[in-house]
């Protein structure tokens, strides 16, 4: 903090605002921006892996795998995101604690379910009650990554499944006629070709993922929406050296600018990736590029 910020009451204008925006509490919202970006950076590739696994399973010749892949995509996509987030996190957390409880506290003689309460021994809690704050934060973030990955992996799986089916069958049959195995056809022909068809859907899914990050608060993560509401609400001199009225509109306006900027950058990057993928391909995008360079 700046040295002249020691007496906020004597400041006004930009000096007061600069001190206000650099308080220790404001670091929370700056960290939350990094948390959102980190969540996107980790969740996107994991969700893509889940989606590829689901799409591959849905195309499998083995009936159990095919049923599993199709069920995963259908069930997760059919449940509202907010309901899945509320159910899955609680269910997974209690499942982990229940298994630890059975392993660590075998002599426990009380029921785990006590009315509406879920009670396990203290040693089985995850994280432990005396664990540092960063452990609790990391655990909540890990649950958030897993939950987002499962949900958006199902949507990605549906996109990839459709993209795989869009690859011309003639190309696959030609590869098989040259003696390639099913695995070689998938790795050398199907997967490289499918991205041209999958990228538009995956681009839309990336935008939806960006817009879904405010749901982090449901998973116990203090996200930027939480901090905007917390910092922007009315503050009186009794609780802070920087009293102010209801500034939530300005904080949420800053969030609007942040999300619009992130969306714009994403559109630019994805557009360039799409141009590169369609170059020389027998698609509408590839044909447009050939006409433009003719």
C-alpha positions as YAML, in Angstrom:
chain: A
units: angstrom
residues:
- id: 1
  name: UNK
  ca: [0.00, 0.00, 0.00]
- id: 2
  name: UNK
  ca: [1.17, 3.52, -0.76]
- id: 3
  name: UNK
  ca: [2.65, 5.46, 2.17]
- id: 4
  name: UNK
  ca: [0.07, 8.24, 1.85]
- id: 5
  name: UNK
  ca: [-2.73, 5.70, 2.37]
- id: 6
  name: UNK
  ca: [-2.17, 5.54, 6.13]
- id: 7
  name: UNK
  ca: [-4.81, 8.24, 6.67]
- id: 8
  name: UNK
  ca: [-7.61, 7.66, 4.14]
- id: 9
  name: UNK
  ca: [-9.83, 10.31, 5.74]
- id: 10
  name: UNK
  ca: [-7.44, 13.02, 4.56]
- id: 11
  name: UNK
  ca: [-7.52, 11.88, 0.93]
- id: 12
  name: UNK
  ca: [-9.90, 12.65, -1.89]
- id: 13
  name: UNK
  ca: [-10.29, 12.05, -5.62]
- id: 14
  name: UNK
  ca: [-7.87, 9.74, -7.39]
- id: 15
  name: UNK
  ca: [-5.61, 9.41, -4.34]
- id: 16
  name: UNK
  ca: [-8.51, 8.01, -2.28]
- id: 17
  name: UNK
  ca: [-9.57, 5.70, -5.12]
- id: 18
  name: UNK
  ca: [-6.03, 4.38, -5.68]
- id: 19
  name: UNK
  ca: [-5.70, 3.60, -1.98]
- id: 20
  name: UNK
  ca: [-9.16, 2.00, -1.92]
- id: 21
  name: UNK
  ca: [-8.38, -0.28, -4.87]
- id: 22
  name: UNK
  ca: [-5.11, -1.46, -3.32]
- id: 23
  name: UNK
  ca: [-6.40, -2.49, 0.09]
- id: 24
  name: UNK
  ca: [-5.71, -6.00, 1.30]
- id: 25
  name: UNK
  ca: [-9.36, -6.96, 0.90]
- id: 26
  name: UNK
  ca: [-9.32, -5.93, -2.75]
- id: 27
  name: UNK
  ca: [-6.64, -8.50, -3.40]
- id: 28
  name: UNK
  ca: [-9.46, -11.04, -3.13]
- id: 29
  name: UNK
  ca: [-11.11, -9.95, -6.36]
- id: 30
  name: UNK
  ca: [-7.76, -9.79, -8.17]
- id: 31
  name: UNK
  ca: [-6.98, -13.33, -7.04]
- id: 32
  name: UNK
  ca: [-10.48, -14.35, -8.12]
- id: 33
  name: UNK
  ca: [-9.76, -13.17, -11.68]
- id: 34
  name: UNK
  ca: [-6.70, -15.43, -11.70]
- id: 35
  name: UNK
  ca: [-8.83, -18.26, -10.28]
- id: 36
  name: UNK
  ca: [-11.32, -17.94, -13.15]
- id: 37
  name: UNK
  ca: [-8.57, -17.93, -15.78]
- id: 38
  name: UNK
  ca: [-6.85, -20.90, -14.11]
- id: 39
  name: UNK
  ca: [-10.14, -22.79, -14.00]
- id: 40
  name: UNK
  ca: [-10.66, -22.22, -17.72]
- id: 41
  name: UNK
  ca: [-7.09, -23.23, -18.56]
- id: 42
  name: UNK
  ca: [-7.34, -26.50, -16.61]
- id: 43
  name: UNK
  ca: [-10.97, -27.40, -17.27]
- id: 44
  name: UNK
  ca: [-10.94, -26.98, -21.07]
- id: 45
  name: UNK
  ca: [-8.37, -29.72, -21.86]
- id: 46
  name: UNK
  ca: [-9.76, -32.08, -19.20]
- id: 47
  name: UNK
  ca: [-13.32, -31.62, -20.49]
- id: 48
  name: UNK
  ca: [-12.02, -32.24, -24.02]
- id: 49
  name: UNK
  ca: [-10.45, -35.51, -22.85]
- id: 50
  name: UNK
  ca: [-13.70, -36.54, -21.15]
- id: 51
  name: UNK
  ca: [-15.58, -35.61, -24.31]
- id: 52
  name: UNK
  ca: [-13.23, -37.55, -26.56]
- id: 53
  name: UNK
  ca: [-13.50, -40.55, -24.27]
- id: 54
  name: UNK
  ca: [-17.29, -40.36, -24.29]
- id: 55
  name: UNK
  ca: [-17.46, -39.94, -28.08]
- id: 56
  name: UNK
  ca: [-15.03, -42.79, -28.66]
- id: 57
  name: UNK
  ca: [-16.96, -45.04, -26.29]
- id: 58
  name: UNK
  ca: [-20.23, -44.13, -28.04]
- id: 59
  name: UNK
  ca: [-18.71, -45.34, -31.35]
- id: 60
  name: UNK
  ca: [-17.31, -48.53, -29.87]
- id: 61
  name: UNK
  ca: [-18.30, -51.91, -31.26]
- id: 62
  name: UNK
  ca: [-18.51, -53.22, -27.69]
- id: 63
  name: UNK
  ca: [-22.09, -52.73, -26.52]
- id: 64
  name: UNK
  ca: [-21.27, -51.93, -22.83]
- id: 65
  name: UNK
  ca: [-18.81, -49.19, -23.85]
- id: 66
  name: UNK
  ca: [-21.26, -47.84, -26.42]
- id: 67
  name: UNK
  ca: [-24.05, -47.72, -23.84]
- id: 68
  name: UNK
  ca: [-21.76, -46.04, -21.31]
- id: 69
  name: UNK
  ca: [-20.64, -43.34, -23.75]
- id: 70
  name: UNK
  ca: [-24.13, -42.53, -24.93]
- id: 71
  name: UNK
  ca: [-25.55, -42.61, -21.39]
- id: 72
  name: UNK
  ca: [-22.84, -40.27, -20.10]
- id: 73
  name: UNK
  ca: [-23.53, -37.67, -22.78]
- id: 74
  name: UNK
  ca: [-27.30, -37.98, -22.55]
- id: 75
  name: UNK
  ca: [-27.64, -37.97, -18.76]
- id: 76
  name: UNK
  ca: [-25.24, -35.13, -17.99]
- id: 77
  name: UNK
  ca: [-26.57, -32.94, -20.82]
- id: 78
  name: UNK
  ca: [-30.13, -33.61, -19.68]
- id: 79
  name: UNK
  ca: [-29.61, -32.25, -16.15]
- id: 80
  name: UNK
  ca: [-29.50, -28.46, -15.56]
- id: 81
  name: UNK
  ca: [-25.96, -27.36, -14.75]
- id: 82
  name: UNK
  ca: [-26.89, -25.75, -11.46]
- id: 83
  name: UNK
  ca: [-28.70, -28.90, -10.27]
- id: 84
  name: UNK
  ca: [-25.76, -31.10, -11.27]
- id: 85
  name: UNK
  ca: [-23.30, -28.81, -9.50]
- id: 86
  name: UNK
  ca: [-25.32, -28.85, -6.29]
- id: 87
  name: UNK
  ca: [-25.87, -32.63, -6.34]
- id: 88
  name: UNK
  ca: [-22.56, -33.93, -7.63]
- id: 89
  name: UNK
  ca: [-20.29, -31.92, -5.34]
- id: 90
  name: UNK
  ca: [-22.24, -32.87, -2.22]
- id: 91
  name: UNK
  ca: [-22.49, -36.52, -3.29]
- id: 92
  name: UNK
  ca: [-18.79, -36.78, -4.17]
- id: 93
  name: UNK
  ca: [-17.68, -35.02, -0.99]
- id: 94
  name: UNK
  ca: [-19.82, -37.28, 1.19]
- id: 95
  name: UNK
  ca: [-18.68, -40.40, -0.70]
- id: 96
  name: UNK
  ca: [-15.02, -39.54, -0.08]
- id: 97
  name: UNK
  ca: [-15.65, -38.85, 3.60]
- id: 98
  name: UNK
  ca: [-17.73, -42.04, 3.97]
- id: 99
  name: UNK
  ca: [-14.96, -44.22, 2.51]
- id: 100
  name: UNK
  ca: [-12.36, -42.54, 4.73]
- id: 101
  name: UNK
  ca: [-14.68, -42.95, 7.70]
- id: 102
  name: UNK
  ca: [-15.00, -46.71, 7.11]
- id: 103
  name: UNK
  ca: [-11.23, -47.08, 6.73]
- id: 104
  name: UNK
  ca: [-10.06, -44.80, 9.55]
- id: 105
  name: UNK
  ca: [-12.81, -45.20, 12.14]
- id: 106
  name: UNK
  ca: [-13.98, -48.86, 12.02]
- id: 107
  name: UNK
  ca: [-15.06, -48.76, 15.69]
- id: 108
  name: UNK
  ca: [-17.52, -45.90, 15.15]
- id: 109
  name: UNK
  ca: [-20.85, -47.10, 16.57]
- id: 110
  name: UNK
  ca: [-23.08, -44.18, 15.57]
- id: 111
  name: UNK
  ca: [-25.01, -43.98, 12.29]
- id: 112
  name: UNK
  ca: [-23.49, -41.80, 9.61]
- id: 113
  name: UNK
  ca: [-26.91, -40.55, 8.61]
- id: 114
  name: UNK
  ca: [-28.53, -38.75, 11.53]
- id: 115
  name: UNK
  ca: [-31.70, -37.23, 10.17]
- id: 116
  name: UNK
  ca: [-30.64, -34.61, 7.64]
- id: 117
  name: UNK
  ca: [-27.08, -34.53, 8.97]
- id: 118
  name: UNK
  ca: [-24.12, -36.46, 7.56]
- id: 119
  name: UNK
  ca: [-21.76, -37.18, 10.46]
- id: 120
  name: UNK
  ca: [-18.37, -38.89, 10.20]
- id: 121
  name: UNK
  ca: [-15.47, -39.03, 12.61]
- id: 122
  name: UNK
  ca: [-13.23, -35.99, 12.77]
- id: 123
  name: UNK
  ca: [-10.25, -37.80, 11.24]
- id: 124
  name: UNK
  ca: [-12.31, -38.66, 8.14]
- id: 125
  name: UNK
  ca: [-13.24, -35.08, 7.27]
- id: 126
  name: UNK
  ca: [-11.90, -33.81, 3.93]
- id: 127
  name: UNK
  ca: [-10.08, -31.55, 4.38]
- id: 128
  name: UNK
  ca: [-9.38, -31.89, 8.09]
- id: 129
  name: UNK
  ca: [-10.89, -29.20, 10.27]
- id: 130
  name: UNK
  ca: [-7.46, -27.95, 11.37]
- id: 131
  name: UNK
  ca: [-6.05, -27.87, 7.83]
- id: 132
  name: UNK
  ca: [-4.70, -24.50, 6.57]
- id: 133
  name: UNK
  ca: [-7.04, -22.28, 4.58]
- id: 134
  name: UNK
  ca: [-5.14, -22.94, 1.34]
- id: 135
  name: UNK
  ca: [-5.89, -26.66, 1.66]
- id: 136
  name: UNK
  ca: [-9.63, -25.96, 1.87]
- id: 137
  name: UNK
  ca: [-9.37, -23.59, -1.09]
- id: 138
  name: UNK
  ca: [-7.42, -26.11, -3.16]
- id: 139
  name: UNK
  ca: [-9.90, -28.87, -2.37]
- id: 140
  name: UNK
  ca: [-12.86, -26.70, -3.38]
- id: 141
  name: UNK
  ca: [-11.07, -25.68, -6.57]
- id: 142
  name: UNK
  ca: [-10.29, -29.31, -7.43]
- id: 143
  name: UNK
  ca: [-13.96, -30.23, -6.98]
- id: 144
  name: UNK
  ca: [-14.90, -27.30, -9.20]
- id: 145
  name: UNK
  ca: [-12.51, -28.42, -11.95]
- id: 146
  name: UNK
  ca: [-13.82, -31.99, -11.83]
- id: 147
  name: UNK
  ca: [-17.46, -30.88, -11.86]
- id: 148
  name: UNK
  ca: [-17.02, -28.43, -14.73]
- id: 149
  name: UNK
  ca: [-15.01, -31.04, -16.66]
- id: 150
  name: UNK
  ca: [-17.69, -33.71, -16.32]
- id: 151
  name: UNK
  ca: [-20.50, -31.35, -17.35]
- id: 152
  name: UNK
  ca: [-18.77, -29.73, -20.29]
- id: 153
  name: UNK
  ca: [-17.09, -33.00, -21.22]
- id: 154
  name: UNK
  ca: [-20.54, -34.40, -21.96]
- id: 155
  name: UNK
  ca: [-21.31, -31.49, -24.28]
- id: 156
  name: UNK
  ca: [-17.88, -31.78, -25.90]
- id: 157
  name: UNK
  ca: [-18.47, -35.49, -26.37]
- id: 158
  name: UNK
  ca: [-21.68, -34.82, -28.25]
- id: 159
  name: UNK
  ca: [-19.88, -32.31, -30.50]
- id: 160
  name: UNK
  ca: [-16.99, -34.70, -31.18]
- id: 161
  name: UNK
  ca: [-19.35, -37.61, -31.79]
- id: 162
  name: UNK
  ca: [-21.14, -35.59, -34.47]
- id: 163
  name: UNK
  ca: [-17.82, -34.43, -35.93]
- id: 164
  name: UNK
  ca: [-16.58, -38.01, -36.20]
- id: 165
  name: UNK
  ca: [-19.72, -38.97, -38.08]
- id: 166
  name: UNK
  ca: [-19.29, -35.97, -40.40]
- id: 167
  name: UNK
  ca: [-15.92, -37.17, -41.70]
- id: 168
  name: UNK
  ca: [-16.59, -38.59, -45.19]
- id: 169
  name: UNK
  ca: [-16.97, -42.34, -44.99]
- id: 170
  name: UNK
  ca: [-15.09, -42.70, -48.25]
- id: 171
  name: UNK
  ca: [-11.87, -41.48, -46.65]
- id: 172
  name: UNK
  ca: [-12.13, -44.08, -43.91]
- id: 173
  name: UNK
  ca: [-12.92, -46.86, -46.37]
- id: 174
  name: UNK
  ca: [-9.99, -45.86, -48.56]
- id: 175
  name: UNK
  ca: [-7.65, -46.06, -45.56]
- id: 176
  name: UNK
  ca: [-9.05, -49.48, -44.67]
- id: 177
  name: UNK
  ca: [-8.56, -50.61, -48.29]
- id: 178
  name: UNK
  ca: [-4.86, -49.72, -47.98]
- id: 179
  name: UNK
  ca: [-4.60, -52.16, -45.09]
- id: 180
  name: UNK
  ca: [-4.83, -49.78, -42.12]
- id: 181
  name: UNK
  ca: [-6.25, -51.19, -38.90]
- id: 182
  name: UNK
  ca: [-9.26, -49.58, -37.21]
- id: 183
  name: UNK
  ca: [-6.94, -47.93, -34.69]
- id: 184
  name: UNK
  ca: [-4.69, -46.55, -37.44]
- id: 185
  name: UNK
  ca: [-7.69, -45.20, -39.34]
- id: 186
  name: UNK
  ca: [-8.91, -43.46, -36.21]
- id: 187
  name: UNK
  ca: [-5.51, -41.97, -35.35]
- id: 188
  name: UNK
  ca: [-4.36, -40.96, -38.83]
- id: 189
  name: UNK
  ca: [-7.58, -40.16, -40.69]
- id: 190
  name: UNK
  ca: [-10.59, -39.72, -38.40]
- id: 191
  name: UNK
  ca: [-9.14, -37.63, -35.57]
- id: 192
  name: UNK
  ca: [-7.19, -35.15, -37.76]
- id: 193
  name: UNK
  ca: [-10.22, -34.66, -40.02]
- id: 194
  name: UNK
  ca: [-12.86, -34.33, -37.31]
- id: 195
  name: UNK
  ca: [-11.47, -31.09, -35.81]
- id: 196
  name: UNK
  ca: [-12.59, -29.13, -38.87]
- id: 197
  name: UNK
  ca: [-16.17, -30.15, -38.14]
- id: 198
  name: UNK
  ca: [-15.89, -30.00, -34.36]
- id: 199
  name: UNK
  ca: [-14.29, -26.58, -33.89]
- id: 200
  name: UNK
  ca: [-17.45, -24.45, -34.45]
- id: 201
  name: UNK
  ca: [-19.31, -26.44, -31.80]
- id: 202
  name: UNK
  ca: [-16.33, -26.47, -29.45]
- id: 203
  name: UNK
  ca: [-15.95, -22.71, -29.90]
- id: 204
  name: UNK
  ca: [-19.53, -22.18, -28.78]
- id: 205
  name: UNK
  ca: [-18.95, -24.55, -25.87]
- id: 206
  name: UNK
  ca: [-15.88, -22.53, -24.81]
- id: 207
  name: UNK
  ca: [-18.02, -19.39, -24.72]
- id: 208
  name: UNK
  ca: [-20.62, -21.17, -22.60]
- id: 209
  name: UNK
  ca: [-17.87, -22.35, -20.25]
- id: 210
  name: UNK
  ca: [-16.69, -18.77, -19.83]
- id: 211
  name: UNK
  ca: [-20.21, -17.64, -18.98]
- id: 212
  name: UNK
  ca: [-20.64, -20.53, -16.52]
- id: 213
  name: UNK
  ca: [-17.68, -19.54, -14.31]
- id: 214
  name: UNK
  ca: [-19.89, -17.39, -12.00]
- id: 215
  name: UNK
  ca: [-21.37, -20.71, -10.80]
- id: 216
  name: UNK
  ca: [-18.12, -21.24, -8.89]
- id: 217
  name: UNK
  ca: [-19.72, -19.81, -5.77]
- id: 218
  name: UNK
  ca: [-21.99, -22.90, -5.65]
- id: 219
  name: UNK
  ca: [-18.87, -25.01, -5.22]
- id: 220
  name: UNK
  ca: [-17.46, -23.04, -2.32]
- id: 221
  name: UNK
  ca: [-15.02, -20.97, -4.37]
- id: 222
  name: UNK
  ca: [-14.94, -17.21, -3.81]
- id: 223
  name: UNK
  ca: [-15.19, -16.08, -7.42]
- id: 224
  name: UNK
  ca: [-15.27, -12.59, -8.94]
- id: 225
  name: UNK
  ca: [-19.07, -12.36, -8.67]
- id: 226
  name: UNK
  ca: [-18.86, -13.05, -4.94]
- id: 227
  name: UNK
  ca: [-16.21, -10.38, -4.46]
- id: 228
  name: UNK
  ca: [-18.04, -7.86, -6.66]
- id: 229
  name: UNK
  ca: [-21.14, -8.27, -4.52]
- id: 230
  name: UNK
  ca: [-19.12, -8.19, -1.30]
- id: 231
  name: UNK
  ca: [-16.93, -5.18, -2.11]
- id: 232
  name: UNK
  ca: [-19.61, -3.22, -3.93]
- id: 233
  name: UNK
  ca: [-22.24, -3.32, -1.20]
- id: 234
  name: UNK
  ca: [-22.65, -0.32, 1.09]
- id: 235
  name: UNK
  ca: [-19.83, 0.14, 3.62]
- id: 236
  name: UNK
  ca: [-20.12, 2.36, 6.67]
- id: 237
  name: UNK
  ca: [-17.28, 4.07, 8.59]
- id: 238
  name: UNK
  ca: [-17.87, 1.64, 11.47]
- id: 239
  name: UNK
  ca: [-16.49, -1.26, 9.41]
- id: 240
  name: UNK
  ca: [-13.94, 0.25, 7.03]
- id: 241
  name: UNK
  ca: [-11.59, 3.17, 6.50]
- id: 242
  name: UNK
  ca: [-13.05, 3.51, 3.00]
- id: 243
  name: UNK
  ca: [-16.81, 3.99, 3.45]
- id: 244
  name: UNK
  ca: [-18.96, 4.21, 0.33]
- id: 245
  name: UNK
  ca: [-22.51, 3.72, -0.87]
- id: 246
  name: UNK
  ca: [-23.91, 0.91, -2.99]
- id: 247
  name: UNK
  ca: [-21.30, 0.51, -5.74]
- id: 248
  name: UNK
  ca: [-22.35, -2.93, -6.94]
- id: 249
  name: UNK
  ca: [-23.42, -1.53, -10.31]
- id: 250
  name: UNK
  ca: [-19.86, -0.32, -10.98]
- id: 251
  name: UNK
  ca: [-18.31, -3.59, -9.88]
- id: 252
  name: UNK
  ca: [-20.64, -5.60, -12.07]
- id: 253
  name: UNK
  ca: [-19.96, -3.20, -14.93]
- id: 254
  name: UNK
  ca: [-16.26, -4.02, -14.53]
- id: 255
  name: UNK
  ca: [-17.16, -7.73, -14.67]
- id: 256
  name: UNK
  ca: [-19.13, -7.07, -17.85]
- id: 257
  name: UNK
  ca: [-16.08, -5.48, -19.45]
- id: 258
  name: UNK
  ca: [-13.86, -8.34, -18.25]
- id: 259
  name: UNK
  ca: [-16.11, -11.05, -19.74]
- id: 260
  name: UNK
  ca: [-16.60, -9.14, -22.99]
- id: 261
  name: UNK
  ca: [-12.84, -8.69, -23.36]
- id: 262
  name: UNK
  ca: [-12.25, -12.38, -22.62]
- id: 263
  name: UNK
  ca: [-14.90, -13.33, -25.18]
- id: 264
  name: UNK
  ca: [-13.39, -11.04, -27.81]
- id: 265
  name: UNK
  ca: [-9.91, -12.48, -27.33]
- id: 266
  name: UNK
  ca: [-11.37, -16.00, -27.52]
- id: 267
  name: UNK
  ca: [-13.21, -15.22, -30.76]
- id: 268
  name: UNK
  ca: [-10.02, -13.87, -32.34]
- id: 269
  name: UNK
  ca: [-7.90, -16.85, -31.35]
- id: 270
  name: UNK
  ca: [-10.55, -19.41, -32.33]
- id: 271
  name: UNK
  ca: [-11.08, -17.66, -35.67]
- id: 272
  name: UNK
  ca: [-7.39, -17.97, -36.49]
- id: 273
  name: UNK
  ca: [-7.36, -21.63, -35.45]
- id: 274
  name: UNK
  ca: [-10.38, -22.28, -37.68]
- id: 275
  name: UNK
  ca: [-8.69, -20.57, -40.65]
- id: 276
  name: UNK
  ca: [-5.64, -22.75, -40.16]
- id: 277
  name: UNK
  ca: [-7.62, -25.97, -39.88]
- id: 278
  name: UNK
  ca: [-9.80, -25.31, -42.95]
- id: 279
  name: UNK
  ca: [-6.88, -24.33, -45.19]
- id: 280
  name: UNK
  ca: [-6.89, -26.72, -48.12]
- id: 281
  name: UNK
  ca: [-9.84, -28.70, -46.78]
- id: 282
  name: UNK
  ca: [-12.91, -29.62, -48.82]
- id: 283
  name: UNK
  ca: [-15.20, -27.51, -46.64]
- id: 284
  name: UNK
  ca: [-17.05, -24.22, -47.00]
- id: 285
  name: UNK
  ca: [-14.26, -22.46, -45.10]
- id: 286
  name: UNK
  ca: [-11.57, -24.02, -47.25]
- id: 287
  name: UNK
  ca: [-13.44, -23.12, -50.44]
- id: 288
  name: UNK
  ca: [-13.79, -19.51, -49.26]
- id: 289
  name: UNK
  ca: [-10.03, -19.33, -48.68]
- id: 290
  name: UNK
  ca: [-9.30, -20.71, -52.14]
- id: 291
  name: UNK
  ca: [-11.58, -18.12, -53.75]
- id: 292
  name: UNK
  ca: [-9.99, -15.33, -51.70]
- id: 293
  name: UNK
  ca: [-6.49, -16.26, -52.83]
- id: 294
  name: UNK
  ca: [-7.41, -16.97, -56.46]
...
